Amino acid sequence: MELVRAKTAGFCFGVKRAVRLAEEAASYGPCACLGPLIHNDDVVRRLESIGVRTVSTVRELRPGETVIIRSHGIGRDEYEELRRLGLNIIDATCPDVARIHRLVEEQSAEGRKIVIIGERRHPEVAAVQGWCDDSTVLENPEEVETWLSENPEMTDFPICVVSQTTGERKNFEISVKILKKQCTNAKIFDTICNTTSNRQREAREIASKADAMIVIGGRHSANTAKLALVCRECCGRVLLIENASQLDRRELEGAKVVGVTAGASTPEWIIKEVNRMMSDEVKAVETAEEETKAVETVEPVAVETVEPVAEETAEPAVEETPAAAAQQDAPEAEASFEELLERSIKTLHTGEKVRGVVASITQTEISVDLGAKQSGYIPISEFTDEPGVNVADIIKVGDEIEAYVMRVNDVDGVVMLSKKRLDSVKNWDSIVEARTSRAVVEGNVIEENKGGIVVNVKGIHVFVPASQSGLPKEAPMSELLHHKVKLRITEVNQPRKRVVGSIRAVAYEERKARAEATWNEIEVGKHYHGVVKSLTSYGAFVDIGGVDGMVHVSELSWKRIHQPSEVLKVGDEIDVYVISFDKDNRKISLGYKDPNENPWVKFTTAYPEGSVADVRIVKLMTFGAFAEIIPGVDGLIHISQIADRRIGKPEDVLSEGEVVKAKIIKIDNENKKVSLSIRALAEPAAPVSQPEPKEAEPDDEPAVVYDTENPPAPEDLPQE
């Protein structure tokens, strides 16, 4: 039996890096991985044995624990949540996967829908979806065709296509071929890991020559499953095992050539164990095995489809009207006066661009002197598309105006003109230029329709999908109606008069620029006017200029509160100041409480030791009662200071909410504690009048009077 091992078998660069980072983290203290680090149970168990536990959600993480982001990566929201919690993060995301995160985030910001060719339930795909707003996962060419038939609008919509890094190249290439054929505005990026492609290609070559193939890898690994599928295409006997204990050599009986390969999540020590079990039958393959060299992945080259060149518009050519005098064929000296006059007057034709002077303005039209045989007029409806515009505010009699010849009526001697049509021709050029140069344009939102809004940009209607409006998902599009907005043109299809734009892309870049400016100038104590973006149980996140800072619940109010929602709500504009910041980890701690409103300062100013205050009982304890002196400052009335007599418990005398007078007997400025006393204000008890002694009668016992200040000892009491 000949044993042939694939050179590319085993850990890829990304997986090897993730395992190394986890091992290093475990040597420094307790740590947890958010999901299995890789799809290999043996490796996960070994990491758990050295202190790397696996958790499913952020809620399972412990305070002070280092969290490891696995090689498949996580979504943007999950990543931000880890940062907000202030946890120490080790990002072991595969560099190739991280590149896809950056790519889809950028393309999504430009207004493109993200199409992912990969397994819908794979954690890598789920993480990629977490970095874009609008995405679709298609697993195979059949799903691609079904999706396009059910969503015909996608043939013209701007899309971005990427692949799961461990995807099968053949599956990706066929899917891309279908998309390129039907989609006119698609950007396609080949994001399949080169190591994965090389491993599958080598496995196919070995399987085509082998009698049996052994594929080693985790049962949950998509990479390994695809490797086994590739081998089965060329070899009828394929064994898929996780480790050496699952290898049954009887299944290899009769095989003269046996190939061995392993998925990207399979460590070298498992591959060696399989080799040792095979050594009984193949002596030549054991000691000569070299350690599998780490294969550095080469960053995939992005393949972008070339956008179709816009066809020539059906609009007539727009040229300056030549002067009639330029058409003279005979010498001027030989021409008659009538001929010279005829030649001096311009002749107009439909489709020409002309220039004239405004002669008059009415409610229905604008008369224009063109210096021609015919007089020109522009209907108000052909002057502008802007709703509610007063023409007299834009143009005056005597102004020069440029227009487009719509119709020439030689019988009536009039020419119908359109300024709007000419503006449209000019503005199409500026829209195309804005798309090419990625320039920011401005326009007014004129209508809301199915799936988005329409923005009027220089007379051109630009459709902005709801996902690119910049509004939250639950917000109605009507909020933007009649507002001026900035947007970037993402698609221009001039023959079909279709333009698509993105408000969100501009907002994203503006926020990014503001964030950079904020980080450059931030300092402790600096004040900002911010907007509350979200609330959690432990505080509020406030946008202070493209950057979110956190106001801890303890910094929201001088009063005792349980939830931030008791003080703030999302959308509130508040003034905050910087308590501390960490540029490396992009964290900012903010304060909201006004130092001038510090209740302790107010209290110590108004109430010195020995003063009396009306206090409200807020809580009863076994050892006494807490009372509010002023909002934000409580004092303790010890049980011994509640009454001028011994009591069993505070509630025998006091009740919560009751207002009583108390004396301030001690102020501890260092610990901000106050001691109160009700007993100190009690009036001294009146002396007890003693009754006149009477003569003892035979059956009477002598009266015994005790001193209440000095009660007798038990042994002095009369005995029964």
Secondary structure, 3 states (H helix, E strand, C coil): CEEEECCCCCCCHHHHHHHHHHHHHHCCCCEEEECCCCCCHHHHHHHHHCCEEEECCHHHCCCCCEEEECCCCCCHHHHHHHHHCCCEEEECCCHHHHHHHHHHHHHHHCCCEEEEECCCCCHHHHHHHCCCCCEEEECCHHHHHHHHHHCHHHHCCCEEEEECCCCCHHHHHHHHHHHHHHCCCEEECCCCCHHHHHHHHHHHHHHCCCCEEEEECCCCCHHHHHHHHHHHCCCCCEEEECCHHHCCHHHHCCCCEEEEEECCCCCHHHHHHHHHHHCCCCCCCCCCCCCCCCCCCCCCCCCECCCCCCCCCCCCCCCECCCHHHHCCCCHHHCCHHHHHHHHCECCCCCCEEEEEEEEECCCEEEEECCECCEEEEEHHHCCCCCCCCHHHHCCCCCEEEEEEEEEECCCCEEEEEHHHHHHHHHHHHHHHHHHHCCEEEEEEEEEECCEEEEEECCEEEEEEHHHCCCCCCCCHHHHCCCEEEEEEEEEECCCCEEEEEHHHHHHHHHHHHHHHHHHHCCCCCEEEEEEEEEECCEEEEECCCCEEEEEHHHCCCCCCCCHHHCCCCCCEEEEEEEEEECCCCEEEEECCCHHHCHHHHHHHHCCCCCEEEEEEEEEECCEEEEEEECCEEEEEEHHHCCCCCCCCHHHCCCCCCEEEEEEEEEECCCCEEEEECHHHCCCCCCCCCCCCCCCCCCCCCCCCCCCCCCCCHHHCCCC
